[in-house]
Amino acid sequence: MSGTMDAAIADLTAKVNAQTEVDSAALTLIQGIPAMIQTAVDAAIAAGATQSQVAAITELGTRLAGASQPLADAVVANTPAAP
């Protein structure tokens, strides 16, 4: 599972670095975290974990996914404009 998470983190980092504007980078990062959580949950279940064992982290991923746009909007609103 560690290799899978390392690859997911590297992929997310590359996507964030590829963005040129703060709002796009923030949204990519914020939306990427729930996807990483889901990848970890899927791997844990494949390794024998039960739904009840991953319920808390699954709920966190769901909440983050639902809050992605307001979080991205807050980052943009609080980021100073480039000089």
SEDREN-895908 format. One record per atom (N, C-alpha, C): residue in one letter; atom name; x, y, z. Coordinates in nm, 2 decimals, decimal comma. Layout:
{pt A CA {X Y Z}}
...
//
This chain:
{pt M N {0,08 -0,12 0,00}}
{pt M CA {0,00 0,00 0,00}}
{pt M C {0,09 0,13 0,00}}
{pt S N {0,20 0,12 0,06}}
{pt S CA {0,29 0,24 0,07}}
{pt S C {0,33 0,28 -0,07}}
{pt G N {0,37 0,19 -0,16}}
{pt G CA {0,40 0,22 -0,29}}
{pt G C {0,29 0,29 -0,37}}
{pt T N {0,17 0,24 -0,35}}
{pt T CA {0,05 0,30 -0,41}}
{pt T C {0,03 0,44 -0,36}}
{pt M N {0,04 0,46 -0,23}}
{pt M CA {0,02 0,60 -0,18}}
{pt M C {0,14 0,69 -0,22}}
{pt D N {0,26 0,64 -0,23}}
{pt D CA {0,37 0,72 -0,28}}
{pt D C {0,35 0,77 -0,42}}
{pt A N {0,30 0,68 -0,50}}
{pt A CA {0,27 0,71 -0,64}}
{pt A C {0,15 0,81 -0,65}}
{pt A N {0,05 0,79 -0,57}}
{pt A CA {-0,06 0,89 -0,57}}
{pt A C {-0,02 1,02 -0,52}}
{pt I N {0,07 1,03 -0,42}}
{pt I CA {0,12 1,16 -0,37}}
{pt I C {0,21 1,22 -0,48}}
{pt A N {0,29 1,15 -0,55}}
{pt A CA {0,38 1,20 -0,65}}
{pt A C {0,29 1,25 -0,77}}
{pt D N {0,19 1,18 -0,80}}
{pt D CA {0,10 1,22 -0,91}}
{pt D C {0,03 1,35 -0,87}}
{pt L N {-0,03 1,36 -0,75}}
{pt L CA {-0,09 1,48 -0,71}}
{pt L C {0,00 1,60 -0,70}}
{pt T N {0,12 1,58 -0,65}}
{pt T CA {0,22 1,68 -0,65}}
{pt T C {0,25 1,74 -0,79}}
{pt A N {0,27 1,65 -0,88}}
{pt A CA {0,29 1,69 -1,02}}
{pt A C {0,18 1,77 -1,08}}
{pt K N {0,05 1,73 -1,05}}
{pt K CA {-0,06 1,80 -1,10}}
{pt K C {-0,07 1,94 -1,04}}
{pt V N {-0,04 1,95 -0,91}}
{pt V CA {-0,04 2,09 -0,84}}
{pt V C {0,07 2,17 -0,90}}
{pt N N {0,19 2,12 -0,91}}
{pt N CA {0,30 2,19 -0,97}}
{pt N C {0,28 2,24 -1,11}}
{pt A N {0,20 2,17 -1,19}}
{pt A CA {0,17 2,20 -1,32}}
{pt A C {0,07 2,32 -1,34}}
{pt Q N {0,00 2,35 -1,23}}
{pt Q CA {-0,09 2,46 -1,23}}
{pt Q C {-0,02 2,59 -1,22}}
{pt T N {-0,07 2,69 -1,29}}
{pt T CA {0,00 2,82 -1,29}}
{pt T C {-0,08 2,93 -1,21}}
{pt E N {-0,20 2,90 -1,17}}
{pt E CA {-0,28 3,00 -1,10}}
{pt E C {-0,31 2,94 -0,96}}
{pt V N {-0,32 3,02 -0,86}}
{pt V CA {-0,34 2,97 -0,73}}
{pt V C {-0,48 2,90 -0,72}}
{pt D N {-0,58 2,95 -0,78}}
{pt D CA {-0,71 2,89 -0,76}}
{pt D C {-0,71 2,75 -0,83}}
{pt S N {-0,65 2,73 -0,94}}
{pt S CA {-0,64 2,60 -1,01}}
{pt S C {-0,56 2,50 -0,92}}
{pt A N {-0,45 2,55 -0,87}}
{pt A CA {-0,36 2,46 -0,79}}
{pt A C {-0,44 2,42 -0,66}}
{pt A N {-0,51 2,52 -0,60}}
{pt A CA {-0,58 2,49 -0,47}}
{pt A C {-0,69 2,39 -0,50}}
{pt L N {-0,76 2,40 -0,61}}
{pt L CA {-0,87 2,31 -0,64}}
{pt L C {-0,81 2,17 -0,67}}
{pt T N {-0,70 2,17 -0,74}}
{pt T CA {-0,64 2,04 -0,78}}
{pt T C {-0,60 1,97 -0,65}}
{pt L N {-0,54 2,04 -0,55}}
{pt L CA {-0,49 1,98 -0,43}}
{pt L C {-0,61 1,94 -0,34}}
{pt I N {-0,71 2,03 -0,33}}
{pt I CA {-0,82 2,00 -0,24}}
{pt I C {-0,90 1,88 -0,30}}
{pt Q N {-0,92 1,87 -0,43}}
{pt Q CA {-0,99 1,76 -0,49}}
{pt Q C {-0,91 1,63 -0,49}}
{pt G N {-0,78 1,65 -0,49}}
{pt G CA {-0,69 1,53 -0,49}}
{pt G C {-0,68 1,46 -0,35}}
{pt I N {-0,70 1,53 -0,24}}
{pt I CA {-0,70 1,47 -0,11}}
{pt I C {-0,81 1,36 -0,10}}
{pt P N {-0,93 1,39 -0,13}}
{pt P CA {-1,03 1,29 -0,12}}
{pt P C {-1,01 1,17 -0,21}}
{pt A N {-0,95 1,19 -0,32}}
{pt A CA {-0,92 1,08 -0,41}}
{pt A C {-0,81 0,99 -0,35}}
{pt M N {-0,71 1,06 -0,29}}
{pt M CA {-0,60 0,98 -0,22}}
{pt M C {-0,66 0,90 -0,11}}
{pt I N {-0,75 0,96 -0,03}}
{pt I CA {-0,82 0,89 0,08}}
{pt I C {-0,89 0,77 0,02}}
{pt Q N {-0,96 0,78 -0,09}}
{pt Q CA {-1,04 0,67 -0,15}}
{pt Q C {-0,95 0,56 -0,19}}
{pt T N {-0,83 0,60 -0,25}}
{pt T CA {-0,73 0,50 -0,29}}
{pt T C {-0,68 0,42 -0,18}}
{pt A N {-0,66 0,49 -0,06}}
{pt A CA {-0,61 0,42 0,06}}
{pt A C {-0,72 0,33 0,11}}
{pt V N {-0,84 0,37 0,11}}
{pt V CA {-0,95 0,29 0,16}}
{pt V C {-0,97 0,17 0,07}}
{pt D N {-0,96 0,19 -0,06}}
{pt D CA {-0,98 0,07 -0,15}}
{pt D C {-0,86 -0,03 -0,13}}
{pt A N {-0,74 0,02 -0,10}}
{pt A CA {-0,63 -0,07 -0,08}}
{pt A C {-0,65 -0,14 0,05}}
{pt A N {-0,69 -0,07 0,15}}
{pt A CA {-0,71 -0,13 0,28}}
{pt A C {-0,82 -0,24 0,28}}
{pt I N {-0,93 -0,22 0,20}}
{pt I CA {-1,03 -0,32 0,19}}
{pt I C {-0,98 -0,43 0,11}}
{pt A N {-0,90 -0,41 0,01}}
{pt A CA {-0,84 -0,52 -0,07}}
{pt A C {-0,75 -0,60 0,01}}
{pt A N {-0,69 -0,54 0,11}}
{pt A CA {-0,60 -0,61 0,20}}
{pt A C {-0,67 -0,68 0,32}}
{pt G N {-0,80 -0,67 0,32}}
{pt G CA {-0,88 -0,74 0,42}}
{pt G C {-0,95 -0,65 0,53}}
{pt A N {-0,93 -0,52 0,52}}
{pt A CA {-1,00 -0,43 0,62}}
{pt A C {-1,15 -0,44 0,59}}
{pt T N {-1,23 -0,42 0,69}}
{pt T CA {-1,38 -0,41 0,68}}
{pt T C {-1,42 -0,27 0,66}}
{pt Q N {-1,55 -0,26 0,61}}
{pt Q CA {-1,61 -0,12 0,60}}
{pt Q C {-1,61 -0,05 0,73}}
{pt S N {-1,64 -0,12 0,84}}
{pt S CA {-1,64 -0,05 0,97}}
{pt S C {-1,50 0,00 1,01}}
{pt Q N {-1,40 -0,07 0,97}}
{pt Q CA {-1,26 -0,03 1,01}}
{pt Q C {-1,22 0,10 0,93}}
{pt V N {-1,28 0,12 0,82}}
{pt V CA {-1,24 0,24 0,74}}
{pt V C {-1,35 0,34 0,73}}
{pt A N {-1,45 0,32 0,81}}
{pt A CA {-1,56 0,41 0,81}}
{pt A C {-1,53 0,56 0,84}}
{pt A N {-1,44 0,58 0,94}}
{pt A CA {-1,41 0,72 0,98}}
{pt A C {-1,33 0,79 0,87}}
{pt I N {-1,24 0,72 0,81}}
{pt I CA {-1,16 0,79 0,70}}
{pt I C {-1,24 0,80 0,58}}
{pt T N {-1,33 0,71 0,55}}
{pt T CA {-1,42 0,72 0,44}}
{pt T C {-1,51 0,84 0,46}}
{pt E N {-1,56 0,86 0,58}}
{pt E CA {-1,65 0,98 0,61}}
{pt E C {-1,57 1,11 0,59}}
{pt L N {-1,44 1,11 0,63}}
{pt L CA {-1,36 1,23 0,61}}
{pt L C {-1,34 1,26 0,46}}
{pt G N {-1,31 1,16 0,38}}
{pt G CA {-1,30 1,18 0,24}}
{pt G C {-1,42 1,23 0,18}}
{pt T N {-1,54 1,18 0,22}}
{pt T CA {-1,67 1,23 0,17}}
{pt T C {-1,69 1,38 0,21}}
{pt R N {-1,66 1,41 0,33}}
{pt R CA {-1,68 1,55 0,37}}
{pt R C {-1,58 1,64 0,30}}
{pt L N {-1,46 1,60 0,28}}
{pt L CA {-1,37 1,69 0,21}}
{pt L C {-1,41 1,70 0,06}}
{pt A N {-1,46 1,60 0,00}}
{pt A CA {-1,50 1,60 -0,14}}
{pt A C {-1,62 1,70 -0,15}}
{pt G N {-1,71 1,70 -0,06}}
{pt G CA {-1,82 1,79 -0,06}}
{pt G C {-1,79 1,94 -0,03}}
{pt A N {-1,67 1,96 0,03}}
{pt A CA {-1,63 2,09 0,07}}
{pt A C {-1,52 2,15 -0,03}}
{pt S N {-1,49 2,08 -0,13}}
{pt S CA {-1,38 2,12 -0,21}}
{pt S C {-1,39 2,26 -0,28}}
{pt Q N {-1,51 2,29 -0,33}}
{pt Q CA {-1,52 2,42 -0,40}}
{pt Q C {-1,52 2,53 -0,30}}
{pt P N {-1,60 2,52 -0,19}}
{pt P CA {-1,59 2,63 -0,09}}
{pt P C {-1,45 2,65 -0,04}}
{pt L N {-1,37 2,54 -0,01}}
{pt L CA {-1,23 2,56 0,03}}
{pt L C {-1,15 2,62 -0,07}}
{pt A N {-1,16 2,58 -0,20}}
{pt A CA {-1,08 2,65 -0,30}}
{pt A C {-1,12 2,80 -0,32}}
{pt D N {-1,25 2,83 -0,30}}
{pt D CA {-1,29 2,97 -0,31}}
{pt D C {-1,23 3,05 -0,20}}
{pt A N {-1,22 2,99 -0,08}}
{pt A CA {-1,16 3,06 0,04}}
{pt A C {-1,01 3,08 0,01}}
{pt V N {-0,94 2,99 -0,05}}
{pt V CA {-0,80 3,01 -0,08}}
{pt V C {-0,78 3,12 -0,17}}
{pt V N {-0,86 3,12 -0,28}}
{pt V CA {-0,85 3,23 -0,38}}
{pt V C {-0,88 3,36 -0,32}}
{pt A N {-0,99 3,37 -0,24}}
{pt A CA {-1,03 3,50 -0,18}}
{pt A C {-0,92 3,55 -0,08}}
{pt N N {-0,84 3,47 -0,02}}
{pt N CA {-0,75 3,51 0,08}}
{pt N C {-0,60 3,51 0,02}}
{pt T N {-0,59 3,50 -0,11}}
{pt T CA {-0,45 3,50 -0,17}}
{pt T C {-0,43 3,64 -0,23}}
{pt P N {-0,33 3,71 -0,19}}
{pt P CA {-0,31 3,84 -0,25}}
{pt P C {-0,28 3,83 -0,40}}
{pt A N {-0,32 3,93 -0,48}}
{pt A CA {-0,30 3,93 -0,62}}
{pt A C {-0,15 3,95 -0,65}}
{pt A N {-0,10 3,89 -0,76}}
{pt A CA {0,04 3,91 -0,79}}
{pt A C {0,07 4,05 -0,82}}
{pt P N {0,19 4,10 -0,78}}
{pt P CA {0,23 4,24 -0,80}}
{pt P C {0,24 4,28 -0,95}}
//
